Amino acid sequence: MKRIRLGVVPYLNVEPIVHGLNEDPLFEVVRDVPSRVAERLHAGDIDLGMIPSVEYARGDCEYAIVPGIAIGSRGAVRSVELLHERPLGELRRVALDTSSRTSITLLRILLRERIGRDPEYVDMPPDPAAMLRAADAALVIGDNALYYDGAAERLDLGEAWSALTGLPFVFAFWAGRPACVGPEGLRRLQASLRAGRERLGEIAASYNGHGAGRAAENEAYLRQSIVFDFGAAEQAGLQEFYRRAHALGLIPRRPELRFHGDS
């Protein structure tokens, strides 16, 4: 039996989705940052990736989405933040986490709306302190944002998007070439998320991304900030994101949402 190669990001918010997949003989799990997962999918190095949602609009081929599973928010997300040490209207230089893709596009949309212009953007490795030394603000994602304890002010991008549009935001989802996963694979992926949601406390306690002892903080984040559903509201939010990104020339097209298992 040929194993399906899964590209997975190494953040707390994906752990409930992949709960148990490491032991499933149908899958081979490969972990990397979001930007590299997308690159590997485009290159054909993996079959299915938990890709940044913006990459669904950028690949050379048409992808299909695994239904019912996403990493999203319906308000404050806490793990995608712009850290800033001067008012937003005075930003001149913004450091961007090089491991990010969707969040960079979302930030460009939000700052165009908030301040009516583009500051200078510079790519940097994901080190909040170094980023803030080099720029007026820093876009950080994942555990670096979730566990940030510095003094900078924060703009939560999930919260800002919901305030702007009234819609959820979808940061990532499973996608791959059509027919790369069959009905049994889809069933197991969806069962993995169900199992993970039943064990959020256990996952929160065992996760050691930025040191042990954060069980309560981790569990609150998974239960209150992250939305794992990919229903009609999430799809509407994703389509609005594509509409705005395309209008600003940030993506080449507004893709149709196609799902694995559709006839």
Disulfide bonds with the S-S distance in Angstrom:
none
